[in-house]
Amino acid sequence: MISAEGRTPADPADDAGVSPREEALWLLESLVPGTPVNNVSAAFAVAGRLDPLRLDAALAVVLRGHAALRTVYRVDGTRLTKRVVAAADFRLELVQVVLAGEPGEADLASVAAVPFRLDGGPMLRAVLLRSPESDVLCVTAHQLVFDEVSVPVFLADLASAYENADAAADTERNAAPAPVPGWTEPDPTPESLAHWRAELAGASTGTMELACTEPEPDRPTLAAAQLDRTLPPGTVAGVRRLAEDLGVPESAVLLAAYYVLLEASGAGPDLLVGCPVDLRPPHAARTIGYHVTHVPLRLRLDRAESVRALVRRSGERLRTGAAHADVAVDARADLMPAARTGRWSLPFRHVFDHRTASGAAAPALDGLPVRPIAVGSGFGKFDLQLCATSTADAVSLRAVYRTELFERAHAELLLGRFEAVLASFAEDPDRAVGDVRCWSDRDHAIIGAANDTARPVRPGSVLEAVHAQVLRSPDAVAVVEGDRSVRYRQLWSAAHAMGALLRGAGVRAGDVVATALPRGPELVASVLGAWLAGAAYLPVDTAHPEERIRHQLSDSGAKVLVAGPAGATGGTGGPEQAAGTGPVVLTAPAVEDAPDRAPAEARPAAVDPAACAYLMYTSGSTGLPKGTLVDHAALANAVAHFAEQFGAAAGDTTLWTTTFAFDISGLELFVSLSSGGRLVAAPDRARSDGRVLRELIERYGARFVQATPTTWRLVIDRVADCLRGRGVVVGGEPVPLSLARRLVAAGCVLHHAYGPTETTIWSTSRVVTEAPAGRLDVGAPIRNTRVHVLDRHGRELPVGIRGELCISGVGVAIGYHGRPDLNAQRFGEHPGFGRFYRTGDVACWRADGLLDLFGRSDRQVKLRGNRIELGEIEATLLAHPEVGGAAVVMVGDPSADAVLIGCLEPAAGPIDTGSVWAHARARLSRSMLPGDLVTVDSLPVNGSGKVDYPALQRMVEARRAAATRSGPDRPERRDVDDLTAELTGLWRSILRDEALDADTDFFANGGNSMLAALAMQEFQNISGVSVSLAEVFERRTPRELAAAVRDSARAQAPAG
């Protein structure tokens, strides 16, 4: 805390009007009524027993000397009033509580957490907690009459009064310290007003969003917790050396480190930090009351500047903030920065407070030593408040954090990072701010352990692994298709025959062989044959549009297309194209027709691990698919990892359900064949008809089944009771919690996996053993894979902070075929972890070393000034038990009438959209709530089984267009009653926008809590109806609020 200097106090007044800062406290309390958010508590442990009668007399003396403690407040409609009660008429009861043992934190918290009512009663209470050996005095006051600077003054006066008190004497005859004259804060100067207008121009609290917090709830409770730690002596010494070297106070170094911590956590670079300032001039130092304000210290962090320069700038912010503290910025709507939707009016969300402790012992109570105890109320006004207390040889830290926004583990990590930043400052103050270390030791330990994935892979290619199984069990069944069962020996012979056929058609090492075959033995043989010829395979899905197939064949430069007996598909032409530009088309011979080859004689040549194994096409942003080249080492690594994770063994049956043009199909194929298993090719109907899938599972005793969440949702009702003990793999898109819980309940071994095509099938995974309670993580990196979460500057982020998920290691693909532009954009080189792929997914590390996903960064939209991750909304909707699938699209003009539409697919029976709305409102900030929720029978999906967003967008736009044409049900066309019209006019007047209508959200259009209070005061003056501020935050449009007023009036009307 810093002190304001150079101000001239106004004339003291015993009964002054309510100040803007007092009104601001009341407004905050109105948003969370019935809570102790404005309580200030202090406890004093006494080494012995106090005399309750003397203590009571001493309290009366202190109250007589401080008019602020005798000030009472009352809410009169929409106004707050106060008055000072004469000492003779004021009585404070000392409450005694007898305990069996020493009082603990819970005892103190229960005393401190009792709220005050603004009904004209005392704003102070004193409770004496009595144990057999000692006493603890707990004093709790409302901040309107008592701030933290008042605590030592109160204790000193109480000690003096207690020592001189005579319990038997009349209170008036007890000696008292000289009454402290009242002191009134001065009016703000024009210079200070001008300073803050200039300082806060263009500021927005939106820039203070941290990437490690949960979304702001629609109706915050402000519940908070606190953490304490002491800085290591070496760090303290380094901080003080730097402060002395630069000629700045210690607080400047600590504040600079706080700025760096916030920016490294996702805020800024335009930063706003609140700092408490004690307004008392020296002659009023013993004044008890509410005389601490918070000033917003704005700083734009420059990552290129040195630590020294940042510390100097921070010191300057502290000085200028204190010099202009006469303006209550947090109580003036005209100075308030643009606030995030749904937030009460504060110009900052994070606070830094530095105090210097005198080191002197607390005053004794008649010779009994006193030890102050810090007591929290369990509530906090700010997202994160960091208080540093310096003594002669130590610096202690206390972090008060809102539990709705921060997990305790993440708050602990933030304190550790603050310490790391300070150590980095002291180590080299000439380093650039962007090079400051912001990781704690625990961050390094958690992420380091998760990325410790180096494991040998033997053999080095899938081809060699399959050949090893051919040698081991040549007569075991390898592939089943319908009534056909193909053994490993037959399969290998057919692969050799296909390899010879391809070489005869001119295929050489490095070429591409396209396969347009259905799932079955011939497709497997063509893949193995391509590898034996030194080529890569390209899967072609004949169900895709002809133009897409033409592009893939042309773009890839495929030398040969292997097709079924009916000839080429997709209009690719016939063998006569050998001399033209298209691929040679070969008909795949039946596996059974291949000449028998002894496995030992048909050993494959050594495979180059860096050679391309396959070319996989996925959707591209240009509308044309892009091809990803994956090498043999990457494929062998993924297959070896999952073979081990699945516990795959010879004879195990795997269902081959996924289209081969989707890379996860390779996991079904290659894990089975490289482990000596039996691969059963399932018909396409198995992905949509649970009866077909169930029949296959039961007939073949399948041990492993893989599918996307979309497929599982379609079939789960039919197959759930036959999955017990079987391995189930799910991934490829977000998994609804309802689906995950159902699969776990079915008793299967649930493998949840994640990974883009560009890093080879799956890159992270874990076995889900318990039904998830909240967001379903995607596990940890697989073998020889490392995961990195990077910020917008390319810095690797520590635990709990959201950024772009990047993947490095063996699984990173060769790149995109013929797309150097995309390769430069999506693949990168890092000095620490080498070549990596930028996934475009938003993720963060969890404290347990697993990863959480939050949707796509390229599905981020900006709506009415708010940056919104559509994937995060979808994840929230999916967490509702009745929702089986969820997708969110934005329709309309983002600069005008755009709205978010949530599309819901039922998990089983009908969806109660009211319940989903309540679920979403409890978890999403107001700005993220969809404008409408639409239930659909099923979400449209593309060929890979993922949500087809373009198709969904078209469907939603068509529905809305039809609704617009029908007209009568459109909200803006409904009749507007007089009450709604009156409130709409008030909205327009207060927000100064004549374009606002009956469905305008007050807080999404520039409103804040102070303006809302002004609006409700004006509404009461006009209508005589009182509306609470909390109601305005709940019902934010004129139409909604008018309905609430009418409902309230009906509820209060006499019956009959």
Secondary structure as UniProt FT lines:
FT   STRAND          2..3
FT   TURN            14..15
FT   HELIX           20..31
FT   TURN            33..34
FT   TURN            37..38
FT   STRAND          39..46
FT   HELIX           52..65
FT   HELIX           67..70
FT   STRAND          71..76
FT   TURN            77..78
FT   STRAND          79..84
FT   HELIX           87..89
FT   STRAND          94..98
FT   HELIX           105..112
FT   STRAND          124..130
FT   STRAND          135..142
FT   TURN            143..145
FT   TURN            148..149
FT   HELIX           150..164
FT   TURN            167..168
FT   HELIX           171..173
FT   HELIX           190..199
FT   TURN            200..202
FT   HELIX           205..208
FT   TURN            211..212
FT   STRAND          223..230
FT   HELIX           233..246
FT   HELIX           250..264
FT   TURN            265..266
FT   STRAND          270..278
FT   HELIX           282..284
FT   TURN            285..286
FT   STRAND          292..300
FT   TURN            303..304
FT   HELIX           307..323
FT   TURN            324..326
FT   HELIX           329..331
FT   TURN            333..335
FT   TURN            341..342
FT   STRAND          350..356
FT   TURN            366..367
FT   STRAND          370..374
FT   STRAND          384..390
FT   STRAND          395..402
FT   TURN            403..405
FT   HELIX           408..427
FT   TURN            429..430
FT   HELIX           433..435
FT   HELIX           441..450
FT   HELIX           462..472
FT   TURN            474..475
FT   STRAND          477..481
FT   TURN            482..483
FT   STRAND          484..487
FT   HELIX           488..504
FT   TURN            505..506
FT   TURN            509..510
FT   STRAND          512..516
FT   HELIX           521..532
FT   TURN            533..534
FT   STRAND          536..539
FT   TURN            542..543
FT   HELIX           546..556
FT   STRAND          560..563
FT   TURN            565..566
FT   TURN            570..571
FT   HELIX           575..579
FT   STRAND          584..587
FT   HELIX           591..593
FT   TURN            599..602
FT   TURN            609..610
FT   STRAND          612..618
FT   TURN            621..622
FT   STRAND          626..631
FT   HELIX           632..646
FT   TURN            650..651
FT   STRAND          653..656
FT   TURN            660..661
FT   TURN            663..664
FT   HELIX           665..674
FT   TURN            675..676
FT   STRAND          678..681
FT   HELIX           684..687
FT   HELIX           690..700
FT   STRAND          704..707
FT   HELIX           709..719
FT   HELIX           720..722
FT   TURN            724..725
FT   STRAND          727..731
FT   HELIX           737..745
FT   TURN            746..747
FT   STRAND          749..754
FT   HELIX           757..759
FT   STRAND          764..768
FT   STRAND          780..781
FT   TURN            783..784
FT   STRAND          785..790
FT   TURN            792..793
FT   TURN            799..800
FT   STRAND          803..809
FT   TURN            810..811
FT   STRAND          815..816
FT   TURN            817..818
FT   HELIX           820..826
FT   STRAND          827..830
FT   TURN            831..833
FT   STRAND          834..845
FT   TURN            847..848
FT   STRAND          851..856
FT   HELIX           857..859
FT   STRAND          860..863
FT   TURN            864..865
FT   STRAND          866..869
FT   HELIX           870..878
FT   TURN            881..882
FT   STRAND          883..891
FT   TURN            894..897
FT   STRAND          899..906
FT   HELIX           913..921
FT   TURN            922..923
FT   HELIX           926..928
FT   STRAND          932..935
FT   TURN            943..944
FT   HELIX           949..966
FT   TURN            968..969
FT   HELIX           971..973
FT   HELIX           978..991
FT   TURN            994..995
FT   TURN            998..999
FT   HELIX           1003..1005
FT   HELIX           1009..1023
FT   HELIX           1029..1034
FT   HELIX           1038..1052
//
